[in-house]
Amino acid sequence: MRVLIAPDAFAGTLSAPEAARAIAEGWQRYAVDDVVTLAPMADGGPGFVDVLNTALDGELDSVVVRGPLSDDVPVTVLHVGDTAYVESAQACGLHLVDSPDALRSSTYGVGQAIAAAVDRGARKVVIGLGGSATNDGGAGMLAALGATADKQLDAGPEGLDGIAAADLGPARARLDGVEVVIAADVDVSLLGMFGATKTFGPQKGLSEPDIIRVDGILDQWVVATCGSTPAERRPADAKGAGAAGGLGFALMLLGGNVVSGIDLVTDAVGLTELAKTHDLVVTGEGTYDFSSRSGKAVYGVATVAAAAARPCIVLAGQVSVASREMRAMGVESAYAVADLVGVEAAMGVPSDSLATLAERVARTWSPRRQD
């Protein structure tokens, strides 16, 4: 049996390559003669550059930028010819803060990383979005590229409160002649009931009153940068505008085009062709829930598996998707590490716990153990 192992990162515990290795190790404890192929994935969020660096023949450049709450953090930019790949989570990721504070967190470091890529000669910059601690509508990123306003752009949405005017001209000039590609991990819009703040604000430390307040502030931000008519506000309503707390919106204002992050990575690693040559596709992520359908890696991998007429199963830290929803996503079955070993072990020894789950699942999906 040929098994393709293509997980995303398990947020906060395992990178995508680490998760792939753990699944492979556990699987082959039982199915010793199964042929396993590792294809770590990313959807634009954490691991985006790491996965692409494995698939593409490029060069890594390390720069130090401002983190979400002002501490310096290292960022790695991947250069492949005149194209640069930037992972926003490295500059403003949720994993960089001990206590999420989206009211004050900024995307300033993302702008610094983009500027460093352009200074090195990149004529095309692909920015992976996902896993951010921020909800500033990309204002900090624009400030790092030279944008100005009548309010502070690099102090999170709290700094934007009351904004009436912004000048994006210097930021646009900074990227003159540079193609901007937005590799988004979700297709949510910026504002409203299904927008960035309402959907992802709670995991970034926003209370219900905060969510209402921040959504109002971002509405002011849209008016200051775009205008107030429905036609002028169209970028805020676009799919992907809400990715990384509105970073997608700000990059659209610089002329960026949105693509699916998982589709971009799928093409880079050749996942479509790999799926056709395997009998089973195994994917996974930290938490497999209904949000996984909004452009996340698991959904993307399952879609590829379905197109190749191959079954797809999910191994995750936790699973909160019902069987009907699961099958609507193209997934045959999903298995949770927490259900097998408990949440404490799943978080404390994630690699061993995931391998144990993979061994158990192999007993169901591999035809037989061959001694």
Secondary structure, DSSP 8 states (H G I E B T S, - for coil): -EEEE----BTTTB-HHHHHHHHHHHHHHH-TT-EEEE----SSSTTHHHHHHHHS--EEEEEEEE-TTS-EEEEEEEEETTEEEEEHHHHHBGGG-SS--TTT---HHHHHHHHHHHHTT-SEEEEEE-SBS--STTHHHHHHTT-EESS-TTSHHHHHTT---EE-HHHHHHTTT-EEEEEES----SSSTTSHHHHHTGGGT--HHHHHHHHHHHHHHHHHHT-SSTTTTHHHHSTTTTHHHHHHHHHHHTT-EEEEHHHHHHHHHTHHHHHHT-SEEEEEEEEESGGGGTT-HHHHHHHHHHHTT--EEEEEEEE---HHHHHHTT-SEEEEHHHHH-HHHHHHSHHHHHHHHHHHHHHHHSS----
